[in-house]
Amino acid sequence: ENITDFPLNITDCSQVVVPEEVFFTVAAAGILENLLVLVAVIKNKNLHLPMYFFICSLAISDMLGSLYKTLENIFIILCKMGYLTRRGDFEKKLDDAMDSMFILSLLGSIFSLLAIAADRYITIFYALRYHNIMTLRRALVILAIIWTFCAGSSIAIALFSYEAATVIPFTILFPLMMFFILCLYVHMFLLARSHAKKIASLPTSAVHQRTNMKGAITLTIFLGVFLCCWAPFVLHILLARFCPHNPYCACYMSIFHVNGTLIMCNAIIDPMIFAFRSPELRSTFKKMFCCAK
């Protein structure tokens, strides 16, 4: 309603509309790509490692984001055709469920990136003790805690999103978590060289260090892509809450559909990064396609 009702009256910026066919195509591609990552990790026992489990968590978050946009567009189409109303009780519950899915996708992505960053941190600075610190069981416990918290938070935020006391912590959480992850990566890269010198006398230390730094670089790329794809939408939430009637804010909110498309593009880009940066995962994809042929 903030996008379609008042901006036309208070700003000259026309609403940028992305065709529904583009939404469905991008969403379907994102879902299929991330589903392929999940299947690859399940099939290849060599990928049954904490790092790849955290990557699967990120893939699930991306799938939820694409699924949310798909359901939202179907909902809009049904409203336009007259099968659903915008203010009915059933439609309100359906809208809350979709909002909960969207927030779950956002929180799941943030905490999955945080878990991946922590995993890379332990790999670099505690390489010799990594397998004792980050066991597969601990990784699964961490993921269970993350998704339980995200599910509970998404339901609470979706039900009480009209309250400023709920919206403000939600909008603060995004930049706060991103700042924390950025600090973690800066700390990793600043101390990685000095740490490498200390263990340089070990026979395989150079190989492990290169591998670990490659993993840190890969996750830095993930973080950059995530910020570029999600930050515009989070900014939209802030503007819609705090200055919905300002002409400049309304002008920015006119590109709402573009921001939504960026979220789905994140789901497409992440699996490409997985495949490009991980030889083991890339090899698994090739075997899967060869078997399919």
N, C-alpha and C positions, 0 to 999 in steps of 0.2 A: 504493500500500500504506500509506503514511503517513496517508492520509486515511481509508481504509476499515477498517483493522485495529484500531489502538489507541485512537483518540480516543473511541470509544464506551465504553471501559472507564475512562477517566481524566477525563472531563468530562461535564457534563450537557447540553452544547450538541449539539443534533441536527444532522445534516448537511443543509445546504440543497441540494436537488436541483433543477436546472433541467431541464425536460422536453426530451427529445431533439429534439422538433419545433421548439422555440425555437432550439436550437443550429443545426440545419440551415437554418432560415429566415434567421437572422441571418448565418450564414456565406455562404449563397448570395447574399444581398443585397450583402454586402461584396465578394465576388468580381466580381459583375456590375457594380457601380458603378465599381470601380477599373479593370476591363477597359474600361469605357466611356471613362474618362479616357485610357487608353493609346491607344485607337482615335482619340479626338478629337485628341490631340497628333500622332499619325502622319498623319492626314488633312489637318490644317490646317498649311500650310507657315509661316504667320505665327507658329506656336507652336514652331517648331524653334529654340529659344533655350536657352542653358544653364539658366536658371531652370526652364523646363518639363521639361527632361530630368532635373533633380534631383527635380522633383515626380513624374515617372514612376517614378523609383527608389523614392520613398516609396510610391507606389501598388503597385509590385511587392512591396514588403515587407509591405504590408497584405494583399495577396492571399495571400501565403505563410502569414501568420498565420491567416487564415480557412480556408485549405486544410488547414493542420495540424489545427485543431480538428475539421474535417469528417472527416478520416481517422482521428483519434483516436476519435471517437464511433462510426465504423463498426467500428473495431477492438474497442471495448468491447462493441458489440452482438454481434459475431461470437463474442466470448469467452463472453457470456451464453448464446448459442445452442448453445455447445459445439463450434463449428467450429474454434476456436483455443484454445490453452491459454496461461496467463499466463507460464509459465516454460520454454517450448520454445525450441530454438535459433533456429528461423525467426522466432518471435514476438519474441525478443530482438533480432535484427537489424532487424526491422520497427520495433520500439520505438526503437532507436537512430537509424534513418533519420528517424522522425517527430520525435524530440527535436532532431536536427540541423536539420530544417526550422524548428522553432520558434525555435531559437537564431539561425538565419540571418535569420528575420523580425525578431527583436528587434535584433540587431546592424545589420541593414540599415536599420531605421527610425532608429536612433540616428545612424549615420553619414550617412544621407540628410538628416536634420535638421541635422546639423553642416555638411554641404555647402551646404544652403540658407541657413543662417545666415551662413556665410562669403561666399556670393554676395551676400546682402543687404548685408553689411558693405562689400564692395567697391563695390556700387552706390551706397551713400550717401556714402562718404568718398572714393571715387575715380571719381566719376560721369563725368568727362571722359575718363578712361583706361580705363573699364570694358571696352569692346569690344576693347581691346588686351590687357588683363590676362586676362579670362575669355572666351577664344575657344571656339567650339564643339568644336574638337579637344581643347583642354585639359579641357573639361568631360567629354568622353567618356573621356579618359585617367584623370581623377579617379574616374569611376564604375567603370571597369575595375579600378582599384586597390582601391577600396572593396569591390566584390563578390568579388574574388579573396581579399582578406584575410578578409572575413566568411565566405566558404565554407570556407576552411581552418580558421578559428577554430571555426566551428560543428561541423565534423567532429571536431576535436580535443577540444572540450568534451563533445560527445555520447559519445565513446568513453571518456573519462577523467573523467566527471562525478562518479564515486564518490570521486575524490581531492580532499581539501580544498584542496590546492594549486591545483587547477583551478577549483573552485567559488568560492573567495575572490576571485581576480582578476576572475572573471565578475560577481560580485555587486558588486564595487567599481567595475567599469567603468561600470555604469549610472548611479549617482549622480555619478560623476566627470565623465562626458560631459555629463550634464544641467547640472551646475554650470558647466562650461565654456561651454556654450551660453547659459545664463542670464547669465553675466558678459559675454558678447559682446553680447547684446541690451541689457543695462543700459548698456554703454559706447556702443552705437549711439544710444540714446535720450538719453543725457546730452549727447553731443556733436553731435547732429544739428542742433539749433537754431543753435549757434555756427557750424557748417559752412555752414548755409544762408545766414547773414548774409554770409559771405565771398564766396559766389558769387551773391549776390542781384543784382549788377549785370548778370549775363548775361541775355539776353532770355528764354530758355526755362527758366531755372534754377528758378523757382517751380513750374512745371508738373512738371519732373523731380523736384523735391524732394518734392512731394505724392505723386507716383506711387511714389517709393522708400520713403517713410514708410508708405504704404498697404501696400506689399509687406512691410515689416518688421512691421507690425501683424498682417498675415495669418499670417506665420510664427510670431509670438508666440502666436497662437491655436492653431496646430498644436502647438506645444510644450506649451501648457497641456492640450490634449486628450490628447496622448500621455502626459503625466505622470499624469493622472487615470485613464487606461485601463490603463497598464502597471505603475505603481508598486505597486498591491495584489498583483499576481501576483509581482513581484520580491520583495516582502516575504514572501510565502508561501514562496518558494524559500529565503530566509534562515532563516525559522523552522523549515522542514522539515529544514534541515541542522544548525542549532545548538541548537534546543530542541524536538525532536519529541515528547518525552514530558511537556513542561510543560503543565498543564491549560489555561492561558491561550493558549498557542501552538496547542494542539490545537483550542481553541474557534474561534480565528481561521481555522484551516485547514478548518474545517467549511463555510466559504463558498467553497471552491475553485471550484465551478461558477459562482458569481457572478463571481469574478475572471476566469475564462475567458471568460465572456460579455462582460465589459468590453473584453477584448482585441479581440474581433470587432466590438464597437460602434465601436472606433476606426477600423476599416476602412470602416464605413458613414459616419461623421461626416466624415472627411477629404475624400472627393469632394464632399460637400455644401459644405464650406468652399471648395474649388476653384471650384465653380460659382457660389457666392454672391459671392466676392471678385474673380473674374476675368471681366470683360465679354467678352473675346475667347473664352474657353473656354465661357462661357454661350451666346454666339452660335453657336459650333460645335456645341454640343449641340442647339440649336434646328434648325439646318440638317440635322443627322443624323436627327432625329426626323421632320422634314418630308419628307426623302427616303424614309425608311422608310414613311411613310404614303402 
